[in-house]
Amino acid sequence: MVTTLNWDVIFPIKTYNNQHQLKNTITVGNKFPNLTFDTTQLVNIDTNQAAVSLRTLMKRKPLVISFLSGGWQEYGLQHLYKLKASFSEIVALGGNLLVVVQASQAEVSDMAHYFDLPFTLLADPKNKLATHLGLYNSAYPIWEYVSGISEDVNLPATYVIAPNEKVVYTSIDYHFDKPLKATEMLASVFGASRNIPVYIVKEQAA
């Protein structure tokens, strides 16, 4: 059982006056970097290789990459449940899912077993990938502008990458008040698998 990740604490969502300083480096239309992952940090993957590239994980199919942190507490738990509920439909639409977790490989392995997760997970305890994508910067901690956050966490983010490795969808929740919409993400997977443009109208900040 997972004991070091807090999933059941509901924190109040309140944004302080100071604004976030994080800047997502990947936007729709950009080519996602062809990263290479250490397989010792991957969970639920069948391979004998020491490292696996993003292209290998994609297998010329759309790939959903979504970030997760136990420091998000109840928000994180709901995000996890949303991804688990969406996984079979992602696969049915011709895509796949990789969830990047801010936790050690042992913790991620325990979590996968405890929640019976069928998809591939990547342990990123030091936020290396989140930093690379502009979702984490130790100089600008999220707790400075979102109440209830007390740990050094990364931003909630989800990307859909088309087979040509271009990003067709992003969902970045800077203030923890606009969680991932599964319908939008799934529509983007559908479009990417069939090479059909899908236009998502994002909510504008008040």
C-alpha positions as a LaTeX table, in Angstrom:
\begin{tabular}{lrrr}
\hline
Residue & $x$ (\AA) & $y$ (\AA) & $z$ (\AA) \\
\hline
Met1 & 0.00 & 0.00 & 0.00 \\
Val2 & 1.19 & 3.51 & $-0.79$ \\
Thr3 & 2.01 & 5.30 & 2.44 \\
Thr4 & 4.20 & 8.22 & 1.37 \\
Leu5 & 1.85 & 9.83 & $-1.15$ \\
Asn6 & $-1.08$ & 11.85 & 0.24 \\
Trp7 & $-4.11$ & 11.29 & $-1.96$ \\
Asp8 & $-7.01$ & 11.89 & 0.42 \\
Val9 & $-6.53$ & 15.43 & 1.69 \\
Ile10 & $-8.76$ & 18.08 & 0.17 \\
Phe11 & $-7.03$ & 21.45 & 0.03 \\
Pro12 & $-8.77$ & 24.79 & $-0.49$ \\
Ile13 & $-8.11$ & 26.32 & $-3.87$ \\
Lys14 & $-7.15$ & 29.93 & $-3.43$ \\
Thr15 & $-4.86$ & 31.94 & $-5.66$ \\
Tyr16 & $-2.70$ & 34.57 & $-4.02$ \\
Asn17 & $-1.98$ & 37.94 & $-5.60$ \\
Asn18 & 1.48 & 36.98 & $-6.79$ \\
Gln19 & 1.27 & 35.25 & $-10.18$ \\
His20 & 2.95 & 32.09 & $-11.35$ \\
Gln21 & 6.32 & 32.42 & $-13.05$ \\
Leu22 & 6.31 & 29.05 & $-14.79$ \\
Lys23 & 6.11 & 28.98 & $-18.58$ \\
Asn24 & 5.09 & 25.92 & $-20.52$ \\
Thr25 & 7.70 & 25.43 & $-23.25$ \\
Ile26 & 5.56 & 23.15 & $-25.42$ \\
Thr27 & 2.49 & 24.45 & $-27.22$ \\
Val28 & 0.16 & 23.05 & $-29.85$ \\
Gly29 & 1.97 & 22.72 & $-33.15$ \\
Asn30 & 5.39 & 22.23 & $-31.57$ \\
Lys31 & 7.30 & 19.02 & $-32.07$ \\
Phe32 & 7.63 & 17.18 & $-28.78$ \\
Pro33 & 11.28 & 16.45 & $-27.94$ \\
Asn34 & 12.32 & 12.85 & $-28.64$ \\
Leu35 & 13.27 & 12.02 & $-25.08$ \\
Thr36 & 14.92 & 8.82 & $-23.90$ \\
Phe37 & 13.69 & 7.19 & $-20.69$ \\
Asp38 & 15.66 & 4.97 & $-18.32$ \\
Thr39 & 13.64 & 1.75 & $-18.16$ \\
Thr40 & 14.52 & 1.29 & $-14.47$ \\
Gln41 & 12.25 & 4.30 & $-13.87$ \\
Leu42 & 9.36 & 2.90 & $-15.93$ \\
Val43 & 6.54 & 0.78 & $-14.51$ \\
Asn44 & 4.20 & $-1.50$ & $-16.49$ \\
Ile45 & 6.42 & $-1.86$ & $-19.53$ \\
Asp46 & 7.75 & $-5.06$ & $-21.10$ \\
Thr47 & 11.24 & $-4.50$ & $-22.46$ \\
Asn48 & 14.78 & $-5.78$ & $-22.03$ \\
Gln49 & 16.34 & $-2.51$ & $-23.16$ \\
Ala50 & 18.19 & $-0.22$ & $-20.77$ \\
Ala51 & 16.54 & 2.85 & $-22.30$ \\
Val52 & 13.43 & 3.52 & $-24.35$ \\
Ser53 & 12.88 & 6.50 & $-26.64$ \\
Leu54 & 9.66 & 8.43 & $-26.91$ \\
Arg55 & 9.31 & 7.17 & $-30.49$ \\
Thr56 & 9.48 & 3.60 & $-29.24$ \\
Leu57 & 6.73 & 4.26 & $-26.71$ \\
Met58 & 4.58 & 5.92 & $-29.36$ \\
Lys59 & 4.79 & 3.05 & $-31.88$ \\
Arg60 & 3.56 & 5.51 & $-34.54$ \\
Lys61 & 0.39 & 6.06 & $-32.52$ \\
Pro62 & $-0.90$ & 9.10 & $-30.63$ \\
Leu63 & 0.52 & 9.30 & $-27.12$ \\
Val64 & $-1.02$ & 11.03 & $-24.12$ \\
Ile65 & 1.57 & 12.21 & $-21.59$ \\
Ser66 & 0.11 & 13.33 & $-18.28$ \\
Phe67 & 1.82 & 14.45 & $-15.08$ \\
Leu68 & 0.82 & 13.44 & $-11.55$ \\
Ser69 & 1.98 & 14.32 & $-8.05$ \\
Gly70 & 0.92 & 13.04 & $-4.64$ \\
Gly71 & 1.53 & 16.57 & $-3.38$ \\
Trp72 & $-1.63$ & 17.60 & $-5.27$ \\
Gln73 & $-3.59$ & 15.56 & $-2.71$ \\
Glu74 & $-7.30$ & 15.15 & $-3.56$ \\
Tyr75 & $-6.79$ & 16.97 & $-6.87$ \\
Gly76 & $-4.16$ & 14.37 & $-7.75$ \\
Leu77 & $-6.39$ & 11.47 & $-6.80$ \\
Gln78 & $-9.20$ & 12.75 & $-9.01$ \\
His79 & $-6.72$ & 13.26 & $-11.86$ \\
Leu80 & $-5.49$ & 9.68 & $-11.45$ \\
Tyr81 & $-9.03$ & 8.29 & $-11.50$ \\
Lys82 & $-9.80$ & 10.34 & $-14.61$ \\
Leu83 & $-6.77$ & 8.91 & $-16.42$ \\
Lys84 & $-7.59$ & 5.36 & $-15.36$ \\
Ala85 & $-11.20$ & 5.72 & $-16.53$ \\
Ser86 & $-10.04$ & 7.17 & $-19.86$ \\
Phe87 & $-7.31$ & 4.64 & $-20.61$ \\
Ser88 & $-9.46$ & 1.98 & $-22.33$ \\
Glu89 & $-10.98$ & 4.64 & $-24.58$ \\
Ile90 & $-7.55$ & 6.10 & $-25.38$ \\
Val91 & $-6.48$ & 2.63 & $-26.53$ \\
Ala92 & $-9.74$ & 2.07 & $-28.43$ \\
Leu93 & $-9.12$ & 5.32 & $-30.29$ \\
Gly94 & $-5.68$ & 4.10 & $-31.33$ \\
Gly95 & $-3.54$ & 5.86 & $-28.72$ \\
Asn96 & $-1.52$ & 5.09 & $-25.63$ \\
Leu97 & $-0.86$ & 6.71 & $-22.25$ \\
Leu98 & 2.26 & 7.55 & $-20.26$ \\
Val99 & 1.82 & 9.03 & $-16.77$ \\
Val100 & 4.79 & 10.85 & $-15.25$ \\
Val101 & 4.70 & 10.67 & $-11.45$ \\
Gln102 & 6.66 & 12.85 & $-9.06$ \\
Ala103 & 7.76 & 9.94 & $-6.89$ \\
Ser104 & 10.45 & 7.26 & $-6.66$ \\
Gln105 & 10.28 & 4.13 & $-8.79$ \\
Ala106 & 9.41 & 2.05 & $-5.72$ \\
Glu107 & 6.56 & 4.40 & $-4.81$ \\
Val108 & 5.26 & 4.42 & $-8.37$ \\
Ser109 & 5.39 & 0.61 & $-8.50$ \\
Asp110 & 3.44 & 0.39 & $-5.23$ \\
Met111 & 0.93 & 2.92 & $-6.53$ \\
Ala112 & 0.41 & 0.99 & $-9.78$ \\
His113 & $-0.29$ & $-2.16$ & $-7.78$ \\
Tyr114 & $-2.52$ & $-0.47$ & $-5.19$ \\
Phe115 & $-4.68$ & 1.34 & $-7.76$ \\
Asp116 & $-4.48$ & $-1.51$ & $-10.31$ \\
Leu117 & $-3.17$ & 0.76 & $-13.05$ \\
Pro118 & $-2.88$ & $-0.78$ & $-16.54$ \\
Phe119 & $-0.87$ & 1.96 & $-18.26$ \\
Thr120 & 2.84 & 2.80 & $-18.32$ \\
Leu121 & 4.18 & 5.11 & $-15.63$ \\
Leu122 & 7.46 & 7.00 & $-15.35$ \\
Ala123 & 9.03 & 7.87 & $-11.98$ \\
Asp124 & 10.32 & 11.44 & $-12.01$ \\
Pro125 & 11.09 & 12.16 & $-8.33$ \\
Lys126 & 13.33 & 15.16 & $-9.04$ \\
Asn127 & 11.04 & 16.70 & $-11.67$ \\
Lys128 & 13.62 & 16.41 & $-14.44$ \\
Leu129 & 11.03 & 16.02 & $-17.20$ \\
Ala130 & 8.72 & 18.61 & $-15.66$ \\
Thr131 & 11.62 & 21.07 & $-15.54$ \\
His132 & 12.50 & 20.34 & $-19.17$ \\
Leu133 & 8.93 & 21.19 & $-20.21$ \\
Gly134 & 8.64 & 24.33 & $-18.07$ \\
Leu135 & 6.25 & 22.78 & $-15.55$ \\
Tyr136 & 8.56 & 23.05 & $-12.57$ \\
Asn137 & 11.17 & 25.51 & $-11.34$ \\
Ser138 & 12.51 & 25.35 & $-7.79$ \\
Ala139 & 12.93 & 29.14 & $-7.83$ \\
Tyr140 & 9.17 & 29.61 & $-8.28$ \\
Pro141 & 7.39 & 27.15 & $-5.93$ \\
Ile142 & 3.68 & 26.69 & $-6.53$ \\
Trp143 & 2.86 & 27.12 & $-2.83$ \\
Glu144 & 3.66 & 30.81 & $-3.23$ \\
Tyr145 & 0.46 & 31.39 & $-5.19$ \\
Val146 & $-1.86$ & 28.42 & $-4.53$ \\
Ser147 & $-3.06$ & 27.78 & $-0.99$ \\
Gly148 & $-3.05$ & 24.22 & 0.34 \\
Ile149 & 0.06 & 23.29 & $-1.63$ \\
Ser150 & 2.86 & 22.67 & 0.86 \\
Glu151 & 5.15 & 20.38 & $-1.14$ \\
Asp152 & 7.53 & 21.18 & $-3.98$ \\
Val153 & 5.30 & 19.98 & $-6.81$ \\
Asn154 & 5.09 & 20.43 & $-10.57$ \\
Leu155 & 2.13 & 21.82 & $-12.47$ \\
Pro156 & $-0.69$ & 19.54 & $-13.61$ \\
Ala157 & $-0.21$ & 19.07 & $-17.34$ \\
Thr158 & $-1.40$ & 16.76 & $-20.10$ \\
Tyr159 & $-0.21$ & 16.60 & $-23.72$ \\
Val160 & $-1.48$ & 14.68 & $-26.73$ \\
Ile161 & 1.25 & 13.94 & $-29.27$ \\
Ala162 & 0.35 & 12.89 & $-32.81$ \\
Pro163 & 2.22 & 10.12 & $-34.67$ \\
Asn164 & 4.30 & 12.79 & $-36.43$ \\
Glu165 & 5.47 & 13.81 & $-32.92$ \\
Lys166 & 3.70 & 17.17 & $-33.02$ \\
Val167 & 1.64 & 18.31 & $-30.05$ \\
Val168 & $-2.07$ & 18.56 & $-30.88$ \\
Tyr169 & $-3.42$ & 19.24 & $-27.38$ \\
Thr170 & $-2.18$ & 20.71 & $-24.10$ \\
Ser171 & $-3.88$ & 21.16 & $-20.75$ \\
Ile172 & $-1.86$ & 23.11 & $-18.17$ \\
Asp173 & $-3.66$ & 23.93 & $-14.91$ \\
Tyr174 & $-1.63$ & 26.82 & $-13.52$ \\
His175 & $-3.97$ & 27.61 & $-10.63$ \\
Phe176 & $-5.47$ & 24.16 & $-9.94$ \\
Asp177 & $-8.91$ & 25.43 & $-10.92$ \\
Lys178 & $-9.22$ & 24.03 & $-14.45$ \\
Pro179 & $-8.57$ & 20.28 & $-14.23$ \\
Leu180 & $-8.13$ & 18.09 & $-17.29$ \\
Lys181 & $-11.26$ & 17.60 & $-19.38$ \\
Ala182 & $-11.22$ & 14.00 & $-20.54$ \\
Thr183 & $-13.58$ & 14.70 & $-23.44$ \\
Glu184 & $-11.19$ & 17.27 & $-24.91$ \\
Met185 & $-8.21$ & 15.00 & $-24.50$ \\
Leu186 & $-10.01$ & 12.03 & $-26.05$ \\
Ala187 & $-11.24$ & 14.15 & $-28.97$ \\
Ser188 & $-7.62$ & 15.11 & $-29.62$ \\
Val189 & $-6.52$ & 11.47 & $-29.55$ \\
Phe190 & $-9.28$ & 10.64 & $-32.02$ \\
Gly191 & $-8.19$ & 13.42 & $-34.35$ \\
Ala192 & $-4.51$ & 12.54 & $-34.07$ \\
Ser193 & $-5.12$ & 8.88 & $-34.84$ \\
Arg194 & $-7.02$ & 9.79 & $-38.01$ \\
Asn195 & $-5.03$ & 12.88 & $-38.98$ \\
Ile196 & $-8.10$ & 15.07 & $-38.52$ \\
Pro197 & $-7.65$ & 18.58 & $-37.05$ \\
Val198 & $-9.57$ & 19.01 & $-33.79$ \\
Tyr199 & $-10.02$ & 22.52 & $-32.45$ \\
Ile200 & $-10.51$ & 22.92 & $-28.72$ \\
Val201 & $-11.92$ & 26.23 & $-27.49$ \\
Lys202 & $-10.22$ & 26.95 & $-24.17$ \\
Glu203 & $-11.87$ & 28.81 & $-21.32$ \\
Gln204 & $-10.57$ & 32.33 & $-20.96$ \\
Ala205 & $-9.40$ & 33.62 & $-17.61$ \\
Ala206 & $-11.85$ & 35.96 & $-15.91$ \\
\hline
\end{tabular}
